[in-house]
């Protein structure tokens, strides 16, 4: 009898711990799985060259898919595409600002990433006061307009070439005795000419010269543009992107230079559009790569963009 009572009690205990459904099967209580938002992988378009170096950390940690291009044709097309393909466009400041002010693009400026890398290379400190030929590039664009704004009274005859490589070739071949070049191409040129027994050096820093116009060294050369609605929807991912590149570029110094060179070799100099890792290391400080929110440098932006007859960019800046 005692044994029968124990069996009955056990049965009641089991029944109390389960819930029967209409089919008669035992239903086990379940909990809803935690819903996690999928990480956003930002799609970035950027030009090759010095600016591309800022993209190294987001390529490394795979938080962004970066497409590099030569020139600005593809970049301009991306700006005006009615069905935007890119989360972020890195572009010459004047290009994005002009399109945004003309209501030709929905992208707005979030921050400035490079502050000028233009230098004059020649064999004599006084070459700008002597007869000769000066090879330049970027007529009507950033290089040409900054050069003209900072070197109004010079003696050499100025010839504009299609690009920095052509200006470099003119200097190396002897068709010019001074050249307007961008780093790291300026240092690469000095090295190439030294191999030929020709001594040239940097004789002009356009960033310092521009300070006499703007009041601050350097000029907002390239900026980061985003779609404002997408930025607001996924602010944490965009801000993480910005923090990553800002921290990486701010912390490159003598003690981290080997790491920078390794990163360049891993991605390849060809993909980034730079001569090689060693030259980048030598010229890092002269490329002026640093991130600053656009809202913090509106005065500098307006001073610089006045060269392009752009009067005010306040309305196209994300604050």
NORDAHU-V395087 format. One line per field, one symbol per residue. phi: phi as a letter, one per 30 degrees, with the letter a starting at -180 (. if undefined). Layout:
phi = ???
This chain:
phi = .eddddddddddddddcbbdcedjddcdebcddddcddddcdcccbddjedddddeddddchcbccccbcicddddddecddceccdbbcaeeddddddddchcbcdbdcaccbbjbcbccacbecddcbdlbccbbidiceedddeddcbdcbdedcbccdaddddddddddjdbcbbdbcdddddddedddddciccbadcacdddddddccibdibddbbccbdedddddbedddddedddddddddcdaedcdddedddddddjedddibeaddddddcedcchcacbedddbddddddddddcicdacedccdc
